[in-house]
Amino acid sequence: MAFDLYDFIDNRGENVLSGWVQGAGLTGRDRGALNQKIDMLQMHGSDLPPKLLAGPINKQRHVYKLIIHADKMLRPMLCKGPFDMGAEFTFLLGAIERNFKLDHDPSEATANREILLSERKRRTPHERF
């Protein structure tokens, strides 16, 4: 079963994950690893091999992170659903882990999810990098 993937849209109408990828200075290896793990998520959903999908994280009930080891330690944050919990995932925020700390607090991803729940049009189908 293939899962539907979406990206959160910020209040300026911009795709937060695409903006993160463009602004984070990712290498070709980073982008390749990111696309590979996202493809795996789309194919397998939560049934990914161990240590690829972690969560819920930091007491944020619905926020998960993909664990991607490349030149940078990429940790895009996402949620199941939130409208069809068994068939879709929505990327809420991009993050990089340095010295075991995320550069964005998972509560930011929770806030984006809350916005999405009240404004369903604040997401778009996921775009590859």
DSSP file (Angstrom, degrees, kcal/mol; ACC not computed):
  #  RESIDUE AA STRUCTURE BP1 BP2  ACC     N-H-->O    O-->H-N    N-H-->O    O-->H-N    TCO  KAPPA ALPHA  PHI   PSI    X-CA   Y-CA   Z-CA
    1    1 A M              0   0    0      0, 0.0     2,-0.4     0, 0.0    44,-0.0   0.000 360.0 360.0 360.0 130.2    0.0    0.0    0.0
    2    2 A A        -     0   0    0     42,-0.1     2,-0.3    43,-0.0    41,-0.2  -0.746 360.0-140.6 -91.2 139.6    1.3    3.4   -0.9
    3    3 A F        -     0   0    0     39,-3.3     2,-0.3    -2,-0.4    85,-0.2  -0.746  15.7-118.4 -99.1 147.0    0.8    6.3    1.5
    4    4 A D  E     -a   88   0A   0     83,-2.7    85,-2.3    -2,-0.3     2,-0.4  -0.670  28.8-156.0 -82.2 137.6   -0.1    9.8    0.6
    5    5 A L  E     -a   89   0A   0     -2,-0.3   121,-2.4    83,-0.2     2,-0.3  -0.940  12.7-179.8-119.2 139.4    2.5   12.4    1.6
    6    6 A Y  E     -aB  90 125A   0     83,-1.9    85,-3.2    -2,-0.4     2,-0.4  -0.909  18.5-139.9-133.2 159.4    1.9   16.1    2.1
    7    7 A D  E     -aB  91 124A   0    117,-2.9   117,-2.2    -2,-0.3    85,-0.2  -0.966  27.0-115.6-119.8 138.5    3.9   19.2    3.1
    8    8 A F  E     - B   0 123A   0     83,-2.4     8,-2.4    -2,-0.4     2,-0.5  -0.443  23.7-141.3 -69.8 144.0    2.6   21.9    5.5
    9    9 A I  B     -F   15   0B   0    113,-2.8     6,-0.2     6,-0.2    -1,-0.0  -0.936  15.9-137.7-109.5 127.3    2.2   25.4    3.9
   10   10 A D    >   -     0   0    0      4,-2.9     3,-2.0    -2,-0.5    -1,-0.0  -0.096  35.9 -87.8 -77.7-178.1    3.1   28.4    6.1
   11   11 A N  T 3  S+     0   0    0      1,-0.3    -1,-0.1     2,-0.1    -2,-0.0   0.605 127.6  58.1 -70.7  -9.5    1.2   31.6    6.5
   12   12 A R  T 3  S-     0   0    0      2,-0.2    -1,-0.3     0, 0.0     3,-0.1   0.404 120.6-107.7 -93.6   0.5    3.0   33.1    3.5
   13   13 A G  S <  S+     0   0    0     -3,-2.0     2,-0.3     1,-0.3    -2,-0.1   0.653  75.6 136.8  83.8  16.0    1.8   30.3    1.3
   14   14 A E        -     0   0    0      1,-0.0    -4,-2.9     2,-0.0     2,-0.5  -0.762  62.7-112.2-102.7 144.5    5.2   28.6    1.1
   15   15 A N  B  >  -F    9   0B   0     -2,-0.3     4,-2.3    -6,-0.2    -6,-0.2  -0.599  25.0-153.1 -70.6 117.4    6.0   24.9    1.5
   16   16 A V  H  > S+     0   0    0     -8,-2.4     4,-1.9    -2,-0.5    78,-0.2   0.860  91.3  48.5 -67.3 -35.0    7.9   24.6    4.8
   17   17 A L  H  > S+     0   0    0     -9,-0.4     4,-2.5     2,-0.2    -1,-0.2   0.923 112.6  47.0 -73.1 -42.2    9.8   21.5    3.8
   18   18 A S  H  > S+     0   0    0      1,-0.2     4,-2.4     2,-0.2    -2,-0.2   0.915 113.0  50.3 -62.5 -42.4   10.9   22.8    0.4
   19   19 A G  H  X S+     0   0    0     -4,-2.3     4,-2.0     1,-0.2    -1,-0.2   0.889 110.5  49.9 -62.2 -39.6   12.0   26.1    2.1
   20   20 A W  H  X S+     0   0    0     -4,-1.9     4,-1.6     2,-0.2    -2,-0.2   0.930 110.3  49.3 -64.2 -46.4   13.9   24.2    4.7
   21   21 A V  H  <>S+     0   0    0     -4,-2.5     5,-0.8     1,-0.2     4,-0.3   0.913 113.9  46.3 -60.5 -43.0   15.7   22.1    2.1
   22   22 A Q  H  <5S+     0   0    0     -4,-2.4     3,-0.4     1,-0.2    -1,-0.2   0.854 118.7  40.6 -68.3 -34.7   16.6   25.2    0.1
   23   23 A G  H  <5S+     0   0    0     -4,-2.0    -1,-0.2    -5,-0.2    -2,-0.2   0.575 100.4  70.8 -92.3  -9.6   17.8   27.1    3.1
   24   24 A A  T  <5S-     0   0    0     -4,-1.6    -1,-0.2    -3,-0.2    -2,-0.1   0.478  98.3-122.6 -90.0  -1.7   19.7   24.4    5.0
   25   25 A G  T   5 -     0   0    0     -3,-0.4     2,-0.1    -4,-0.3    -3,-0.1   0.909  42.2-174.4  64.0  42.5   22.6   24.1    2.6
   26   26 A L      < -     0   0    0     -5,-0.8    -1,-0.2     1,-0.1     2,-0.1  -0.435  16.4-132.8 -73.7 143.4   22.1   20.4    1.9
   27   27 A T     >  -     0   0    0     -2,-0.1     4,-2.4     1,-0.1     5,-0.2  -0.337  29.9-101.2 -82.7 171.3   24.5   18.5   -0.2
   28   28 A G  H  > S+     0   0    0      1,-0.2     4,-2.4     2,-0.2     5,-0.2   0.879 126.6  53.2 -60.0 -38.0   23.6   16.2   -3.0
   29   29 A R  H  > S+     0   0    0      2,-0.2     4,-2.5     1,-0.2    -1,-0.2   0.900 107.6  50.9 -64.5 -40.8   24.2   13.3   -0.6
   30   30 A D  H  > S+     0   0    0      2,-0.2     4,-2.6     1,-0.2    -2,-0.2   0.943 112.3  46.1 -59.7 -48.7   21.8   14.9    1.9
   31   31 A R  H  X S+     0   0    0     -4,-2.4     4,-2.8     1,-0.2     5,-0.2   0.891 112.1  51.1 -64.1 -40.1   19.1   15.3   -0.7
   32   32 A G  H  X S+     0   0    0     -4,-2.4     4,-2.3     2,-0.2    -1,-0.2   0.925 112.4  45.5 -62.8 -44.9   19.5   11.8   -2.0
   33   33 A A  H  X S+     0   0    0     -4,-2.5     4,-2.4     2,-0.2     5,-0.2   0.901 113.0  51.4 -65.4 -40.2   19.3   10.3    1.5
   34   34 A L  H  X S+     0   0    0     -4,-2.6     4,-2.3    -5,-0.2    -2,-0.2   0.947 111.9  45.7 -61.5 -49.6   16.3   12.5    2.3
   35   35 A N  H  X S+     0   0    0     -4,-2.8     4,-2.6     1,-0.2    -2,-0.2   0.897 111.6  53.2 -60.8 -40.6   14.5   11.4   -0.9
   36   36 A Q  H  X S+     0   0    0     -4,-2.3     4,-2.0    -5,-0.2    -1,-0.2   0.931 111.6  44.0 -61.7 -46.6   15.3    7.7   -0.2
   37   37 A K  H  X S+     0   0    0     -4,-2.4     4,-2.3     2,-0.2    -1,-0.2   0.877 113.2  51.4 -68.8 -36.6   13.9    7.8    3.3
   38   38 A I  H  X S+     0   0    0     -4,-2.3     4,-2.4    -5,-0.2    -1,-0.2   0.904 108.7  51.8 -66.2 -39.7   10.8    9.7    2.2
   39   39 A D  H  X S+     0   0    0     -4,-2.6     4,-2.0     2,-0.2    -2,-0.2   0.906 109.5  50.2 -60.3 -41.1   10.3    7.1   -0.6
   40   40 A M  H  X S+     0   0    0     -4,-2.0     4,-2.9     2,-0.2     5,-0.4   0.906 109.6  50.7 -64.1 -41.3   10.5    4.3    2.0
   41   41 A L  H  X S+     0   0    0     -4,-2.3     4,-2.5     1,-0.2    -2,-0.2   0.910 109.5  51.3 -61.0 -42.7    7.9    6.1    4.2
   42   42 A Q  H  < S+     0   0    0     -4,-2.4   -39,-3.3     1,-0.2    -1,-0.2   0.877 116.8  39.6 -63.7 -37.4    5.6    6.4    1.2
   43   43 A M  H  < S+     0   0    0     -4,-2.0    -2,-0.2   -41,-0.2    -1,-0.2   0.888 132.3  20.5 -78.3 -40.1    5.9    2.7    0.5
   44   44 A H  H >< S-     0   0    0     -4,-2.9     3,-1.8     1,-0.2    -3,-0.2   0.559  80.6-163.7-112.7 -11.1    5.9    1.3    4.0
   45   45 A G  T 3< S-     0   0    0     -4,-2.5     3,-0.4    -5,-0.4    -1,-0.2  -0.347  74.9 -10.8  60.3-138.4    4.3    3.9    6.3
   46   46 A S  T 3  S+     0   0    0      1,-0.2     2,-0.3    -2,-0.0    -1,-0.3   0.586 120.8  84.5 -69.4 -10.6    5.0    3.3   10.0
   47   47 A D    <   +     0   0    0     -3,-1.8    -1,-0.2    -6,-0.1    -2,-0.1  -0.075  62.3 139.1 -86.0  36.1    6.4   -0.2    9.2
   48   48 A L        -     0   0    0     -3,-0.4     5,-0.1    -2,-0.3     3,-0.1  -0.375  65.5 -85.5 -72.6 157.5    9.8    1.2    8.4
   49   49 A P    >   -     0   0    0      0, 0.0     3,-1.0     0, 0.0     4,-0.4  -0.218  66.8 -72.9 -56.3 157.2   12.9   -0.7    9.6
   50   50 A P  T 3  S+     0   0    0      0, 0.0     4,-0.1     0, 0.0    -3,-0.0  -0.138 115.7  21.6 -55.1 148.2   14.0    0.2   13.1
   51   51 A K  T 3  S+     0   0    0      2,-0.3     3,-0.1    -3,-0.1    15,-0.0   0.686  98.3  92.3  68.1  23.5   15.6    3.5   13.9
   52   52 A L  S <  S+     0   0    0     -3,-1.0    15,-2.7     1,-0.3     2,-0.4   0.654  89.1  35.0-110.0 -28.3   14.2    5.3   10.8
   53   53 A L  E    S-C   66   0A   0     -4,-0.4     2,-0.4    13,-0.2    -1,-0.3  -0.983  72.8-175.5-129.1 119.8   11.0    6.8   12.3
   54   54 A A  E     -C   65   0A   0     11,-2.8    11,-2.6    -2,-0.4     3,-0.2  -0.899  21.6 -76.5-117.0 143.1   11.0    7.9   15.9
   55   55 A G        -     0   0    0     -2,-0.4     9,-0.2     1,-0.3     2,-0.2  -0.819  48.5 -61.6 147.5 177.6    8.2    9.2   17.9
   56   56 A P  S    S-     0   0    0      0, 0.0    -1,-0.3     0, 0.0     2,-0.3   0.547  78.6-153.9 -59.6 148.1    6.1   10.6   19.2
   57   57 A I    >   -     0   0    0      6,-2.2     3,-2.4     3,-0.4     6,-0.2  -0.761  54.3  -5.0-108.6 147.5    9.0   12.9   20.2
   58   58 A N  T 3  S-     0   0    0     -2,-0.3    -1,-0.2     1,-0.3     3,-0.1   0.816 123.1 -59.4  45.4  45.9    9.5   15.2   23.2
   59   59 A K  T 3  S+     0   0    0     -3,-0.3     2,-0.9     1,-0.2    -1,-0.3   0.676  99.5 136.3  61.8  18.9    6.0   14.7   24.7
   60   60 A Q    X   -     0   0    0     -3,-2.4     3,-1.6     3,-0.2    -3,-0.4  -0.865  48.9-149.6 -95.8 103.4    4.4   16.0   21.4
   61   61 A R  T 3  S+     0   0    0     -2,-0.9    -1,-0.1     1,-0.3    -2,-0.1   0.706  86.5  26.9 -50.7 -32.6    1.7   13.4   21.0
   62   62 A H  T 3  S+     0   0    0     -5,-0.1     2,-0.5    -3,-0.1    18,-0.4   0.338  94.7 104.3-117.7   7.0    1.5   13.4   17.2
   63   63 A V    <   +     0   0    0     -3,-1.6    -6,-2.2    -6,-0.2     2,-0.3  -0.806  39.6 172.7-102.1 128.6    4.9   14.5   16.1
   64   64 A Y  E     - D   0  78A   0     14,-3.2    14,-2.4    -2,-0.5     2,-0.4  -0.786  17.4-144.1-120.6 165.2    7.4   12.0   14.7
   65   65 A K  E     -CD  54  77A   0    -11,-2.6   -11,-2.8    -2,-0.3     2,-0.4  -0.999  11.1-132.9-134.2 140.5   10.8   12.5   13.0
   66   66 A L  E     -C   53   0A   0     10,-2.2     2,-0.7    -2,-0.4   -13,-0.2  -0.727  23.8-138.7 -81.8 137.2   12.5   10.7   10.2
   67   67 A I        +     0   0    0    -15,-2.7     2,-0.5    -2,-0.4     8,-0.2  -0.885  28.3 173.7-104.5 112.7   16.1    9.8   11.1
   68   68 A I  E     -G   74   0C   0      6,-2.1     6,-1.5    -2,-0.7     2,-0.7  -0.968  17.2-160.3-126.8 117.0   18.4   10.4    8.2
   69   69 A H  E     +G   73   0C   0     -2,-0.5     4,-0.2     4,-0.2     2,-0.2  -0.869  40.7 119.9 -98.2 115.1   22.1   10.1    8.5
   70   70 A A  S    S-     0   0    0      2,-1.2   -40,-0.1    -2,-0.7     3,-0.0  -0.478  87.9 -47.6-142.5-145.6   23.9   11.9    5.7
   71   71 A D  S    S+     0   0    0     -2,-0.2     2,-0.3   -44,-0.0    -2,-0.0   0.864 137.2  30.7 -64.9 -32.9   26.5   14.8    5.7
   72   72 A K  S    S-     0   0    0    -45,-0.1     2,-1.3    26,-0.0    -2,-1.2  -0.880  95.5-112.1-117.2 155.1   24.0   16.4    8.1
   73   73 A M  E     -GH  69  97C   0     24,-0.5    24,-3.0    -2,-0.3     2,-0.2  -0.729  41.4-160.2 -88.7  93.2   21.8   14.6   10.5
   74   74 A L  E     +GH  68  96C   0     -6,-1.5    -6,-2.1    -2,-1.3    22,-0.2  -0.541  18.6 176.2 -80.9 136.8   18.4   15.4    9.0
   75   75 A R        -     0   0    0     20,-3.3    -8,-0.1    -2,-0.2     2,-0.1  -0.473   6.0-174.1-138.9  65.5   15.3   15.1   11.1
   76   76 A P        -     0   0    0      0, 0.0   -10,-2.2     0, 0.0     2,-0.4  -0.412  21.7-136.3 -61.8 136.1   12.2   16.3    9.2
   77   77 A M  E     +DE  65  93A   0     16,-3.4    15,-2.8   -12,-0.2    16,-1.6  -0.764  32.9 160.4 -99.2 141.0    9.2   16.3   11.6
   78   78 A L  E     -DE  64  91A   0    -14,-2.4   -14,-3.2    -2,-0.4     2,-0.3  -0.896  26.1-138.8-148.1 171.4    5.8   14.9   10.5
   79   79 A C  E     - E   0  90A   0     11,-2.0    11,-2.3    -2,-0.3     2,-0.3  -0.951  29.2-105.7-133.2 157.3    2.5   13.5   11.7
   80   80 A K  E    S- E   0  89A   0    -18,-0.4     9,-0.3    -2,-0.3     5,-0.2  -0.633  76.8 -49.8 -74.5 141.0    0.3   10.7   10.7
   81   81 A G        -     0   0    0      7,-3.5    -2,-0.2     3,-0.4     4,-0.0  -0.562  39.5-160.6  73.1-128.6   -2.7   12.0    8.9
   82   82 A P  S    S+     0   0    0      0, 0.0     3,-0.3     0, 0.0    -1,-0.2  -0.989  93.7  23.8 -90.2   1.2   -4.0   14.2   10.4
   83   83 A F  S    S+     0   0    0      1,-0.3     2,-0.4    37,-0.1    -2,-0.1   0.841 137.7  25.0 -96.6 -36.4   -7.2   13.6    8.3
   84   84 A D  S >> S-     0   0    0      1,-0.1     3,-1.9     2,-0.0     4,-1.3  -0.803  72.5-172.8-126.6  88.8   -6.7   10.0    7.3
   85   85 A M  T 34 S+     0   0    0     -2,-0.4    -4,-0.2     1,-0.3    -1,-0.1   0.722  80.8  47.5 -58.8 -26.7   -4.5    8.5   10.0
   86   86 A G  T 34 S+     0   0    0      1,-0.1    -1,-0.3    -6,-0.1     3,-0.1   0.497 119.7  33.7 -94.2  -3.2   -4.0    5.2    8.3
   87   87 A A  T <4 S+     0   0    0     -3,-1.9   -83,-2.7     1,-0.1     2,-0.3   0.441 109.6  45.9-133.4  -1.0   -3.2    6.4    4.8
   88   88 A E  E  <  -a    4   0A   0     -4,-1.3    -7,-3.5   -85,-0.2     2,-0.3  -0.979  47.1-160.3-148.5 157.4   -1.3    9.7    4.9
   89   89 A F  E     -aE   5  80A   0    -85,-2.3   -83,-1.9    -2,-0.3     2,-0.5  -0.980  11.8-154.1-132.5 146.4    1.6   11.6    6.5
   90   90 A T  E     -aE   6  79A   0    -11,-2.3   -11,-2.0    -2,-0.3     2,-0.4  -0.985  13.7-136.8-125.3 124.0    2.1   15.3    6.6
   91   91 A F  E     +aE   7  78A   0    -85,-3.2   -83,-2.4    -2,-0.5   -13,-0.3  -0.664  25.2 176.3 -76.7 127.6    5.6   16.9    6.9
   92   92 A L  E     -     0   0A   0    -15,-2.8     2,-0.3    -2,-0.4   -14,-0.2   0.705  57.1  -5.4-105.8 -27.3    5.3   19.7    9.4
   93   93 A L  E     - E   0  77A   0    -16,-1.6   -16,-3.4     2,-0.0    -1,-0.4  -0.970  58.4-125.1-168.6 146.4    8.8   21.1    9.8
   94   94 A G        +     0   0    0     -2,-0.3     2,-0.3   -18,-0.2   -20,-0.0  -0.815  33.3 173.2 -99.3 145.1   12.4   20.5    8.8
   95   95 A A        -     0   0    0     -2,-0.4   -20,-3.3     8,-0.0     2,-0.4  -0.987  22.7-148.2-148.2 156.2   15.1   20.1   11.5
   96   96 A I  E     -H   74   0C   0     -2,-0.3     7,-1.8   -22,-0.2     2,-0.5  -0.983  17.9-137.9-124.4 138.0   18.8   19.2   11.7
   97   97 A E  E     +HI  73 102C   0    -24,-3.0   -24,-0.5    -2,-0.4     2,-0.4  -0.845  23.6 174.8 -99.9 129.3   20.3   17.5   14.8
   98   98 A R  E >  S- I   0 101C   0      3,-2.9     3,-1.7    -2,-0.5    -2,-0.0  -0.999  71.9  -7.3-132.1 130.6   23.6   18.7   16.1
   99   99 A N  T 3  S-     0   0    0     -2,-0.4    -1,-0.1     1,-0.3     3,-0.1   0.887 130.1 -56.6  50.8  43.3   25.2   17.3   19.3
  100  100 A F  T 3  S+     0   0    0      1,-0.2     2,-0.4    -3,-0.0    -1,-0.3   0.673 117.8 109.4  64.3  20.8   22.0   15.3   20.0
  101  101 A K  E <   -I   98   0C   0     -3,-1.7    -3,-2.9    -5,-0.0     2,-0.2  -0.989  65.6-129.5-127.8 136.8   19.9   18.5   19.9
  102  102 A L  E     -I   97   0C   0     -2,-0.4    -5,-0.2    -5,-0.2    -7,-0.0  -0.561  11.4-137.6 -79.1 145.3   17.4   19.6   17.3
  103  103 A D  S    S+     0   0    0     -7,-1.8     2,-0.4    -2,-0.2    -1,-0.1   0.517  92.4  46.6 -82.1  -3.6   17.7   23.0   15.8
  104  104 A H  S    S-     0   0    0     -8,-0.2    -2,-0.1   -11,-0.0    -1,-0.1  -0.997  90.0-117.8-133.9 140.9   13.9   23.4   16.0
  105  105 A D    >>  -     0   0    0     -2,-0.4     3,-2.2     1,-0.1     4,-0.6  -0.580  19.4-130.3 -76.2 135.2   11.6   22.5   19.0
  106  106 A P  H 3> S+     0   0    0      0, 0.0     4,-1.9     0, 0.0     3,-0.3   0.728 104.5  73.4 -57.9 -20.8    9.1   19.8   18.2
  107  107 A S  H 3> S+     0   0    0      1,-0.2     4,-2.3     2,-0.2     5,-0.1   0.793  88.9  60.9 -64.4 -25.3    6.4   22.0   19.7
  108  108 A E  H <> S+     0   0    0     -3,-2.2     4,-2.0     2,-0.2    -1,-0.2   0.895 104.0  48.6 -64.9 -39.4    6.7   24.1   16.5
  109  109 A A  H  X S+     0   0    0     -4,-0.6     4,-2.2    -3,-0.3    -2,-0.2   0.891 109.8  52.0 -66.4 -39.3    5.7   21.0   14.5
  110  110 A T  H  X S+     0   0    0     -4,-1.9     4,-2.3     2,-0.2    -2,-0.2   0.908 107.9  51.8 -62.7 -41.5    2.7   20.6   16.9
  111  111 A A  H  X S+     0   0    0     -4,-2.3     4,-2.1     1,-0.2    -2,-0.2   0.906 109.2  49.9 -62.0 -41.4    1.7   24.2   16.4
  112  112 A N  H  X S+     0   0    0     -4,-2.0     4,-2.3     1,-0.2    -1,-0.2   0.889 109.4  52.0 -63.6 -38.0    1.8   23.6   12.6
  113  113 A R  H  X S+     0   0    0     -4,-2.2     4,-2.2     2,-0.2    -2,-0.2   0.905 108.1  51.2 -64.1 -41.2   -0.4   20.5   13.0
  114  114 A E  H  X S+     0   0    0     -4,-2.3     4,-1.2     2,-0.2    -2,-0.2   0.899 109.8  49.8 -63.4 -40.7   -2.9   22.5   15.0
  115  115 A I  H >X S+     0   0    0     -4,-2.1     4,-1.9     1,-0.2     3,-0.5   0.931 109.7  51.8 -61.4 -44.8   -3.1   25.1   12.3
  116  116 A L  H 3< S+     0   0    0     -4,-2.3     6,-0.2     1,-0.2    -2,-0.2   0.876 103.7  57.4 -61.1 -38.8   -3.6   22.4    9.7
  117  117 A L  H 3< S+     0   0    0     -4,-2.2     3,-0.3     1,-0.2    -1,-0.2   0.833 115.5  36.5 -63.1 -31.2   -6.5   20.9   11.7
  118  118 A S  H << S+     0   0    0     -4,-1.2     2,-0.3    -3,-0.5    -1,-0.2   0.670 126.1  39.0 -94.5 -17.5   -8.3   24.2   11.6
  119  119 A E    ><  -     0   0    0     -4,-1.9     3,-2.3    -5,-0.2    -1,-0.2  -0.709  66.8-178.2-132.3  81.6   -7.2   25.1    8.0
  120  120 A R  T 3  S+     0   0    0     -2,-0.3     3,-0.2     1,-0.3    -1,-0.1   0.723  77.5  64.9 -55.4 -26.7   -7.2   22.0    6.0
  121  121 A K  T 3  S+     0   0    0      1,-0.2    -1,-0.3     3,-0.0     2,-0.3   0.409  73.5  97.0 -80.2   4.7   -6.0   23.8    2.8
  122  122 A R  S <  S+     0   0    0     -3,-2.3  -113,-2.8    -6,-0.2     2,-0.3  -0.074  76.2  66.3 -87.7  36.4   -2.6   24.6    4.5
  123  123 A R  E     -B    8   0A   0   -115,-0.3  -115,-0.2    -2,-0.3  -108,-0.0  -0.980  59.7-163.5-148.3 161.2   -0.9   21.6    3.0
  124  124 A T  E     -B    7   0A   0   -117,-2.2  -117,-2.9    -2,-0.3     3,-0.1  -0.961  41.4 -79.7-140.1 154.3    0.1   20.5   -0.5
  125  125 A P  E     -B    6   0A   0      0, 0.0  -119,-0.3     0, 0.0   -35,-0.0  -0.293  63.6 -94.4 -54.6 141.4    1.1   17.1   -2.0
  126  126 A H        -     0   0    0   -121,-2.4     2,-0.4     1,-0.1  -121,-0.1  -0.274  37.3-149.1 -61.9 140.8    4.8   16.4   -1.2
  127  127 A E        -     0   0    0     -3,-0.1    -1,-0.1     2,-0.0     2,-0.1  -0.926  14.9-122.2-111.9 137.1    7.4   17.4   -3.8
  128  128 A R              0   0    0     -2,-0.4   -93,-0.0     1,-0.1  -110,-0.0  -0.354 360.0 360.0 -72.1 158.3   10.7   15.5   -4.3
  129  129 A F              0   0    0    -98,-0.2    -1,-0.1    -2,-0.1   -97,-0.1   0.403 360.0 360.0-104.5 360.0   13.9   17.3   -3.9
